[in-house]
Amino acid sequence: ITPDMLPLAALTQAQIDRVVASVPGGVSNVQDIYGLVPLQEGILYHHLANEEGDPYLLQALLRVDSFEQLLDFTEALQQVIDRHNILRTAVAWEELDEPVQVVWRQARLRVEAFLPHPDQGDVAAQLQAQFDPRRIRMDLHQAPMMRLHYAEDPVDQSWVAVLLFHHLIDDATSLALLGAEIEAFRQGRGEHLPASVPYRNHVAQARLSVSREEHEAFFRDML
């Protein structure tokens, strides 16, 4: 991968090589590299400024009747991740003139079991407390910027899970789309979903149509 192949990133060859080396699988697992849009730059700034917790780390709680349904959900979510390059994106910034997002070709969802304490009450509440975004952080160098932690609830033999995801790759609007696509895959309708739109299109529009100075002036006026 050379600088002329990355029109949306201001990187030297040495910087590209460092970024590529940080990706599991190396160059064969790098689909694209491009800069951040201004909103993402602001989110990354706040992530780096906070030593504990992350105001842009979000949490969603779900409950299913069986472990098989939980597996079905995680498999469907992985299929959605495979569909959208923004969900297979990590961020690199060390020793770079500006941060870049790195799209991995393959990014497996991290799924981990949580062992609740039988004497500490509600399992869902324990999960939410254990993975409270106000005190934990996510490694933005790794894709996907999502994690799922689950536990069995002995009260009704259901399964509870907390899905953590970062606002760098998701917001309220796209979260609704994510849920709809997960359900489509669970119902066997995934092949009928419309083709995904590459996030690089939005990056190109944001970075090439408006100058950095205009972006900075806009956000400065909002402060």
Summary of the structure (lengths in Angstrom):
residues: 223
radius of gyration: 19.0
end to end distance: 38.7
largest distance: 59.3
contacts: 630
relative contact order: 0.18
helix: 43%
strand: 20%
